[in-house]
């Protein structure tokens, strides 16, 4: 292909839902994913929720012959779950962990422990094109309740940080490809902010040909691993997994074909994951003139998006301030209780309660309870103080971005 200005890039993106000891039929599904990738021979594979590094190692050993370059992004307590397999050389990597990742005490959700992140592999395509691509796999905080989404401010902070991350790192590349589970519907403010601020284009909306689930949905009722009750308001399913792209310099990118899986894997009675895989064929072509770095949304519309995002972050900020105040007040009350106990103990030692039996067991239990409450409340107060700072910082950044948009001629 030396001198050929066109490259067709086949991409595979999947949220693998591979949690050791918890995910259903994990080992079978990991083996199925590996067999499929080996057979299909995609150019680039972006995976999320590969929580077990042993699963990554197994995939790497299985796919080494057709994907000689790979990288696993480590973060958090249990890992980011992000990894990339590439037919092209990976020249450099970077990991950015979002400043807010949910709450550590929400053990049933667990997003905080994995350290949700965006990985950044810089890939050289070679093939005579001399181009470099940023191909970040990423995942944002999950939406556990559409009606009462307590994590919306955190997810908006993540969407803004992801947008800023892409905008400021894309200068080093000719093409940017973003794939992953964004946990946002296409019309949500977070996805509109991400696309509008970065200029990324949606492969589903741009595809010349599409094959798969209706409306490109990646969480569907027909998948045996999905929680059906969560999809009741959406009979066709929802689309929260994306392949987004843009050209930065002397290249153009077009999506020739987009596909999704549709439930069970071919020849099997179970699917790859609780999410459907997204597969895209992109046509990357060199052009004579350098592509502009324009925003992806007209500025009046982007002003509205940034304003809406800032308002949601402000709501989250007020909630975090209330939680910080409540935890601080609880810590102060626990400290006062300990001081009263200490005063009572000193009084007993000084003989002020002579002739009265000292209730050692009750006193000790109450002291341990007060100490536990004090430690817990102090930890929560520190955590929510950090949350307040992060939300204040994002709100200020959005305010500055809004002012810059409004002041443009």
N, C-alpha and C positions, 0 to 999 in steps of 0.2 A: 504493500500500500504506500510505498514511498512516494511522496508528492501528491497523494490523493487528499483533497481538501475536505472529504466527507467521512464521518465515522458514524456507524449505527451501533448504539450502545444498548444492550439488553440488561435491565435492572430487575432484581427480585427483592421485595421488601416484605418482612413478616414479623409480627409480634408473636414470639414462639411460645410464651406462657409455659416456660420450662423451669418450674420451681421444684427442687429436689424434695421428695417425700410428700408434697402437697398436690402437684398437678397430676391430673388423671392421665394414665398411659404415657407418661413423660418419655421413658426410654424408647418406647415404640415410635413415638412421634418424632423424636430427635433422629432416630435411624431413618425414618421415612423422609424427613427433610433432607438429610444428607444424601440419600439415594436419589431423590428428585433433583437436587442441585447438581449432583455428579452427572446425571443423565442429560439434563437440559443444557448445561454449559452456559449459564448467564455470564455476562462480563463483570457484573458488580452485584454483590449480595449484601443487603443491610438487614441485620437482625436485632430485635429488641427482646428483652425479658429472657435472655439466656443467663439465668441467675447462677447456674452451676458452672464453674470454670472447667470441671471435668467434662461437661457436655460440650463446651467450646473445644477442649482438647480432642475429644472424640471426633467432632466435626472437622477440625483441622487435619487430623490424621487421615480421615476419610476423603477429604477434598483436596489434599495437597497437590495431587497430580494435575488438577484442572484449575485450581485457585492457588497459585504459588505464593500469593501475598495475602496476609491476614493480620488483624489486630483486635485485641480484646481491651475494652476500656474499663478500668477499675475505679470504683468510687464507693463512698458510703460504707455501711456496715456489711451488707451482703452483696454489694457490687452494682454497677449501673445496669448490667444486663445487655450492654450494647457491644456489638462486634461487627466487623466488616470483613468480607472475603472478596478479593479482587484478582482479575486476570492481569491487571496492569500494576506496575510497581507502586508501592506506597512510599512516598518520598519523605513524609513527615506526619506526625500526629499531635493532637492537642485535645485535652478534655476540659470542658467548662461545666462545673457543677452549679446549679441554680442556687441563689441565695436563700430562697424559701422553698421548702419541700414538704409542706404539711406539718403534722404535729406528732412528736414522738410518743405521746400517750394514746394515740389512736392506733393501738396495736393491731386491730382487726383490718386496718387498711395497709399499713406498712410502707407507705410511700417514703416516709422520712428515712427509714433504715436503708433503703437502696440508693439514696442520694441521686435523685433524678438529674440527668445531665444531657449534654450534647457533646458527641465526639466529633473530632475534625480530622479526617485523614486527607492529606494532600496527595493526589494521585496523578502521575504522569501517564498520559495515554500513549505516547510514542506514536506508532503507526504513521510516522512521517508528518504528523500535524503539529508537533511541538507544543501541544497544549497541556495545561495543568487544570485539574478539577478539584474543587472542594466538594466532598461527598459526605456531609454529616449525617450519621444516624442519630436519632433523638427520641426522647419520650418525655411527655409532660404529665403533671399530676392528674390522676384519674378523677372523673366526675362520678361520684357515688349517688348523687340525688339531683335530678334535673330540676325538681320543684324547689328544693332548699339546698342550694349548692354552697356549702360553707367554704369550699376550696377555690371558689372562683377568683378571689383576689390573688391567691398564690399562683394560680394558673396564668393569670394575666401578667403577673410579675415575671413568670417564666417565659411567656410569649414575648414580652418586651425585651428581656435579656437575650433570648434567642435571636430576635430580630436585630438587636444591636450587635450581637456576636457575629452574625452573618454579614451585616453591613460593613463592619470594620475589618473583617478578615478576608472578605471576598476580593479585595484589591490584589491579593497575591495569586489569583487564579483567573482562568479564562472562562470557566463554566462552573456554576454552583448547582449541585443536586442535593436536595434535602429529602430524606425519607424517614418515616417513622410514625409512631402512634402519638398523635398530638392531643388525643382525648378531647377534641372540640368538633362540633358540627360545622359544616361549611359556612353557615351564616352567623356563627358566633363571633362576638366582638374580638376575641383573641386571634382567631384565624384571619379575620379581616385586618387586624392591626399588623400581624406578621407579614401578610402578603403585601399590604399597602406600603409598609415602611421599607421592605426589602426589594420589592419588584419581582418577587418569585411568582411564577405562573403554575397553575394547578394542572397536572397532567390529565386528570379526568375531564376537566372543562376544555382542554386544548386538544385532546386526542382526535385524530382523524378516524380511527376505528376503535370501537369498544366492544368487549365481550366479557360477560360475567354477571354479577348480581345487579339487579335493577338499581339505578341511581348510584352505582359504584359502592354500595354498602359493604362494609367490612365486618360488622357485627350483625348477624342475621338470625332469625328464629330457627331456621333449618339446621343450624350448627348445634350438635348435641352437647357441646361444652358451655354454651352461653346460658346466662340466667334469664329465662323467658319473661319473668315478671318485670325486669328492667326494660324490656323492649315492648311492653304492652302499648305505650303511646305511639310506637313506631312499628306498624305491622310489617313493613318491608325491611326494617332494620335501620341502622345508622352508619354513616361514613365518618370514621374518625382516624383512619390511616391514610397517609398521603405520600405522593411523590411530587415534589415541587422543584422547579428548576428555573434558571435564567442564564443568559449569556452576559459576560462582563466586558469582554474586549472584542477582538476581531472574529467573533464567532456568532452563529445563530443556532438556536436549539428549537426543534419541533418534535412533538410527540406523535409518532406515526401510529402507535397501537398501545392500548392499555387493556389489561386483563385482570380479573380477580378470580380466585377459586370460588366455588359455589357449594361449600359444605364438605362432604366426605371426599377424601383423596381418591384418585382413580384406582379402582380395584380394591379399595379398603372400605371397612365399615366405620371409620372414624376420620376426622379431618386433621389437617396439620396442627391446628391450634384453635382456641376459641375465637381468634380473629382470622379473617380471610386474607390470604396473601395477595399482594398487589404486584403486578408485573408490567413493566413499561418498556417500549422500544423507542429510543430517542435518536433523532437524526441531528448530529452535530456537524456543522459545516462552517468552514472558514469563509470570511467575506473580506472585501477590500477595505471598507471603512470600519473604524472601531465603533462598537455598539455603545450607545449612550448609557449613562448610569441613572436614568430617571426613576422616580418612584413608581410603584406599580399601580397606584390609584390616583385619580385626579385630586389635586390639592384641596378643593372644597370638600370633597367626600372624605379625604383623609383627615381633615380637621374635625369632622363629625366623629370619625372612628376614634381618634386620639382623645377627644372630649369625653366620649362614652367610656373609654377605657379608664381615663383618669377618675371619672365619677365612681366607677366600680372599685377602683383601688382605694379611693377615699372612704367608701363604705367599709371596706376591710380594715382600713386604718383605725376607724372609730371603734370597730369591734375589738381589735387587738388592744387598743388603749383601755377599753373596759375590762378585758381579761387581765391586763397587766395590773390595773387598779385592784381588781378582786383578789388576785393572787397575792399582791403586796399587803392588802388588808388582812388576809388570812395569816400571812407570815407574822405580821405585827401582833395579832391576837395570840398566836401560838407562843411567841416570845414573851408576851405579858403573862401568859399562863405559867410558863417556866419560871419567870421571875417570882410570881406569887408562890409557886411551890418551893423555890429556893428560900424565900422569906419564911415560909412555914417550917421548913426544915431547920433553918437557923434558929427560929424561935424555940423549937423543940430541944435543940442542942443546948440552948441557953437556959433551959429549965422553965420557960414561960408557961408551959403546959404540963406542969408537974402533976403526977397522979393520973393523967389521961393516957391511955394506951395509944401508941403511934401506929397507924395503919400502914405498915411497910409495903404490903402487897398492893393495896389500892394506890398508894402513893407512887410506887415504881411503875405500875401499869399506866397511870395517868402521865407520868414523866416520859415514858417511852412513846406514848401516843402524841404528846406535845412535840417531842423531838422529831418524830416522823412527819407530823403535819408541817413543822417549821422547815424541814429539809425539802419536802415536796413543794410547799408553797414558794420557797425561795428559788428552787429550780424553775418552777413555772414562771415566776416573776422575771427571772433572767431571760428565759426563752422568749416570753412575750415582749420584753424590752427590745431584744434583738429583732423580733418580728416588726415591732413598731418602727425601728430605725430603717429596716429594709423597705417597708411600705412607704415611709416618708421619703426615702431616697428615690424610689420609683415614681412616686407622685410628683416630686420635684422635677425629675427628668422629663416626664410627660408634659408638665407645665412649660418647661423650656422648649420642648419640641413643638408644642402647640403655638407658642409665641413666635417661634421661627417660621412656622407655616403661615401664620396670619400676617407676618410682616413682609413676606415675599411679595414683590411687585407683580 
